[in-house]
Amino acid sequence: MNNQRLDESGQAGGAGIVEQIESQIYRRLGGRVSDLRVIVQGEGLVLQGRARTYHAKQLAQQAAMEITERSILANEIRV
């Protein structure tokens, strides 16, 4: 399975859509999720990190769904 962090052109590394998604989620949640990582897998996303509450974990998922049209394959944010 492809677990690379990709930029907008589909190339590994560099500033791109992944960093934009992570940044926007951080801004919306005001620090309630730490060590956030967004991983592109095919046409979907996997969210990883740590949240203070289950509610913050769900808010991160909701923000990701609003920011991008990609589906959320897994929310692996630990509470």
Secondary structure, DSSP 8 states (H G I E B T S, - for coil): -----B-TTS-BSSSSHHHHHHHHHHHHHTTSEEEEEEEEETTEEEEEEEESSHHHHHHHHHHHHHH-SSEEEEEEEE-
